[in-house]
Amino acid sequence: MNSYIVFGPLALIGTAFALMHLGDYAPAERELLHALSLRTQLFGGRHPRVAATYINLGNLAYHRGRQADALVEWQKALAIQEALS
């Protein structure tokens, strides 16, 4: 298994958090979407780590003032969590 696919999302999410705290939201979103793609590729669409990435995307949208978009991302995470329960 490619180690980038396994560990890359962690680096991308860390970078996204740093960018978000700097107020650089567009690049942060790109990093999170890339992490989501890798995690989905690695784990499939119904996995807690995929759900966590949706939560991160929702948090980012919320910080950008896009509450409706945040709600959509959080609902995706909730659907995954409910499916796993």
Summary of the structure (lengths in Angstrom):
residues: 85
radius of gyration: 12.5
end to end distance: 28.1
largest distance: 38.4
contacts: 250
relative contact order: 0.14
helix: 85%
strand: 0%
